[in-house]
Amino acid sequence: MKKAFYCLFVSMLLIAASPLGAKAQQLHIIYIDNSERGGAGLSSSMMDYIFTKVIDSVNTKDKSTSYLLYISNGDKPFYSRTPDKFGELTNKLTERKLKYPSSLEDKRQLRDVLYKDKLSGLQKIVIDFYVTNYYLNQELLSDHPGYLLDFLPKELQYVSGCTEDNIVVNIYYPDNAGKDKNVQKKLFFDDLKFASNIKYNFFIK
């Protein structure tokens, strides 16, 4: 049932993803969850990393890379495709309490934004997920794992034609995972639904 639903959705995406906007060779998505359900949000060290390393490293003059910064907030996320506005947007992380992510809603919103541009011909795709430990556990241990971590990268690969070897998914999460972090990795890589040549990296911040 899930496979049929996925195939149908991808077919719809191929029809909907008509060429619009300037063509880029690379796509870099930055996804951030700083909700506080189940305990603390992102660690202070990860917040510092986002502000000082991630945002500052975005090359606003690089026209070969298309960027998307997406801050999850329930059904009202904050996002921008304009790197010059990323610094201002990240202030949302500290200005207010953010709602717990909805994987399905986030996936729909990300589609709506990304498929306004031409994705065919991309040579590289990088997706950085900065998530709380609670969200990572819920995403992997739920009955429907991988709406974002698995299906989104595969859909982007299918629509863009980018080879799986050139798609990288980086998952950053706080170090309060403790002993569970090994369980998370095992569940992730042993799950056949995630089987592909897409490269996944886990980083504790």
C-alpha positions in Angstrom: 0.0 0.0 0.0 2.8 2.4 1.0 4.7 1.5 -2.2 1.7 2.1 -4.4 1.0 5.4 -2.7 4.7 6.5 -3.1 4.7 5.5 -6.8 1.5 7.5 -7.5 2.9 10.5 -5.7 6.1 10.4 -7.6 4.2 10.2 -10.9 2.2 13.3 -9.9 5.4 15.1 -9.0 6.9 14.5 -12.5 3.9 16.1 -14.0 3.9 19.0 -11.6 7.7 19.8 -11.7 7.7 21.8 -14.9 10.8 24.0 -15.6 10.6 27.4 -13.9 13.3 29.7 -12.7 17.1 29.6 -13.2 18.9 26.4 -13.4 21.4 25.4 -10.7 23.8 22.5 -10.6 23.5 21.8 -6.9 20.6 21.9 -4.4 21.3 22.4 -0.7 18.4 22.1 1.8 18.8 23.1 5.4 16.0 21.7 7.6 15.8 22.7 11.3 13.5 21.5 14.1 13.8 23.3 17.4 10.6 22.2 19.0 10.5 21.3 22.7 8.2 18.3 22.9 9.6 15.5 24.9 12.2 17.8 26.6 14.7 20.3 25.5 15.0 21.6 21.9 18.4 21.8 20.1 21.4 22.0 22.3 23.2 25.3 22.7 26.2 23.9 20.9 24.1 23.0 17.9 22.4 26.4 17.9 25.9 28.0 17.9 26.9 25.7 15.1 23.9 26.7 13.0 24.5 30.4 13.5 28.2 30.5 13.2 29.0 27.7 10.7 25.9 26.8 8.7 24.4 30.2 7.9 27.8 31.9 7.6 29.1 29.3 5.2 26.3 29.9 2.6 27.8 31.5 -0.4 25.3 34.2 -1.5 27.3 34.8 -4.7 27.3 31.1 -5.8 24.7 30.9 -8.6 25.5 27.3 -9.2 23.9 26.2 -5.9 20.2 26.6 -5.1 19.5 26.9 -1.4 16.5 26.4 0.8 16.4 27.1 4.5 13.3 25.5 6.2 12.5 25.9 9.9 9.7 23.5 10.9 6.8 25.0 13.0 3.8 22.7 12.8 1.6 23.7 9.9 3.2 27.2 9.7 6.9 26.7 8.9 9.3 29.5 8.1 11.4 29.2 5.0 13.4 31.1 2.4 15.3 30.4 -0.8 17.1 33.7 -0.6 20.5 33.2 1.2 20.7 36.9 2.1 17.6 36.5 4.3 18.9 33.3 6.1 20.4 35.3 9.0 17.1 37.1 9.7 15.1 33.9 9.4 17.2 32.0 11.9 16.2 34.5 14.6 12.9 32.6 14.7 14.8 29.8 16.4 15.2 32.0 19.5 12.3 34.5 19.3 9.5 32.0 19.9 8.6 28.5 20.9 8.3 26.4 17.7 5.6 23.7 17.2 6.5 20.1 16.9 7.1 19.0 13.2 4.5 17.2 11.1 6.5 15.1 8.7 3.7 14.9 6.2 3.0 18.6 6.4 6.7 19.5 6.1 7.1 17.2 3.1 4.1 18.8 1.4 5.4 22.3 2.1 8.9 21.4 0.9 7.4 20.0 -2.3 5.4 23.2 -2.9 8.5 25.3 -2.6 11.1 23.1 -4.4 9.0 22.1 -7.4 8.5 25.7 -8.4 12.0 25.5 -10.0 13.5 23.2 -12.5 15.1 20.3 -10.8 16.1 18.2 -13.7 19.9 18.1 -14.4 21.0 18.6 -10.8 24.5 17.2 -10.3 24.4 17.1 -6.5 21.9 17.3 -3.7 22.7 17.9 0.0 20.1 17.8 2.7 21.1 18.8 6.2 18.6 17.9 9.0 19.1 19.6 12.4 16.7 17.9 14.7 16.0 17.2 18.3 16.6 13.8 19.7 12.8 13.4 20.4 11.9 14.0 16.8 14.6 11.7 15.5 13.3 8.9 17.8 9.7 9.5 16.7 10.7 9.6 13.0 12.6 6.3 13.2 10.5 4.3 15.7 7.1 5.3 14.4 4.9 3.1 12.2 5.6 5.4 9.2 9.4 6.1 9.4 11.1 8.1 6.8 8.6 10.5 5.2 11.3 13.1 5.2 14.5 11.1 5.9 13.8 8.5 3.2 11.0 9.4 0.8 12.0 13.1 0.2 15.6 12.3 -0.9 14.4 9.5 -3.2 11.7 11.7 -4.7 14.3 14.5 -5.4 16.5 11.9 -7.0 13.7 10.6 -9.2 12.5 14.1 -10.3 16.0 15.6 -10.8 17.8 12.6 -12.3 20.7 13.2 -9.9 22.5 9.9 -9.3 22.0 8.4 -5.8 25.8 8.5 -5.3 25.7 12.3 -5.5 22.9 12.7 -2.9 24.0 13.3 0.7 21.8 13.4 3.8 23.4 14.7 6.9 21.5 14.3 10.2 22.6 16.4 13.2 21.1 15.8 16.6 22.0 16.7 20.2 24.2 14.4 22.3 21.5 13.7 24.8 20.6 10.5 22.8 22.9 8.6 25.1 23.0 4.8 24.4 20.0 5.1 22.1 22.1 6.6 19.3 23.5 3.2 18.3 19.9 1.8 18.2 18.9 4.6 16.0 21.7 3.9 13.5 20.9 0.2 13.5 17.2 0.8 12.9 17.9 3.3 10.2 20.3 1.2 8.1 18.7 -2.1 8.7 15.3 -0.9 7.5 14.9 -2.1 3.9 12.7 0.9 3.1 15.9 3.0 3.3 18.0 0.8 1.1 19.7 2.9 -1.6 23.1 4.3 -2.5 22.1 7.7 -1.0 24.7 8.5 1.6 23.5 9.1 5.2 25.7 10.7 7.9 24.9 11.1 11.6 26.5 13.9 13.6 26.2 14.6 17.3 26.3 18.3 18.1 
